[in-house]
Amino acid sequence: MSEKENLLKKANAEALKSPRVRWLPGTHIKIEIDEKNTSEFVDSIVHDETERQMMLEAIKANGHLTVEEISRFTSLLQAR
């Protein structure tokens, strides 16, 4: 398994333990959406948290990084 695959695997595990994801079912926001939209909403939050964890893991492993370096270590695209 490559370094990037290991990073993604670890980030996925950390994302699912994140309070941001665990608090989701208990939010007090009343949203009336169907099952498909609910699934897309949850998937989006887990995806965002996974990317966040990937960036944090890259920084923990390498110290201070520029945006370009984080992008290179994680294979995430830079925001334009």
C-alpha positions in Angstrom: 0.0 0.0 0.0 1.4 3.4 -1.0 2.0 6.3 1.4 -1.0 8.2 0.0 -3.3 5.1 0.4 -2.1 4.7 4.0 -2.9 8.4 4.6 -6.3 8.1 3.1 -7.1 4.9 5.1 -6.0 6.6 8.3 -7.9 9.8 7.5 -11.1 7.8 6.8 -10.8 6.1 10.2 -10.2 9.4 12.0 -13.0 11.2 10.1 -15.6 8.7 11.3 -14.5 9.2 14.9 -14.6 13.0 14.5 -17.1 14.9 16.7 -18.3 16.7 13.6 -19.5 13.5 12.1 -20.7 11.9 15.3 -22.8 15.0 16.3 -24.5 15.0 12.9 -27.4 12.7 13.9 -28.0 14.8 17.0 -28.2 18.1 15.2 -31.0 20.4 16.1 -31.5 21.6 12.6 -34.9 20.5 11.3 -34.4 19.5 7.7 -37.0 17.7 5.7 -35.3 15.8 3.0 -35.7 12.5 1.4 -33.5 9.5 1.9 -31.4 10.2 -1.2 -30.7 13.8 -0.1 -29.9 12.6 3.4 -27.4 10.1 2.1 -25.8 12.7 -0.1 -25.6 15.2 2.8 -24.0 12.7 5.2 -21.6 11.5 2.4 -20.6 15.1 1.8 -19.8 15.7 5.5 -17.8 12.5 5.8 -15.9 13.4 2.6 -15.0 16.9 3.9 -13.9 15.5 7.3 -11.8 12.8 5.6 -10.0 15.5 3.6 -9.5 17.6 6.7 -8.0 14.6 8.5 -5.7 13.9 5.5 -4.4 17.4 5.7 -3.9 17.2 9.5 -2.1 13.9 9.2 0.2 15.3 6.5 1.1 18.3 8.7 1.6 16.1 11.8 4.0 13.8 9.8 5.9 16.6 8.0 5.6 19.8 10.1 4.7 23.1 8.6 3.6 22.8 5.0 2.5 25.1 2.3 -0.7 24.6 0.5 1.2 23.2 -2.5 3.0 20.7 -0.3 -0.3 19.6 1.4 -1.8 19.1 -2.0 1.2 17.0 -3.1 1.2 14.9 0.0 -2.5 14.2 0.0 -3.3 14.4 -3.7 -6.1 16.9 -2.9 -6.6 19.7 -5.4 -6.0 23.3 -4.3 -9.0 25.6 -4.1 -8.9 28.2 -6.8 
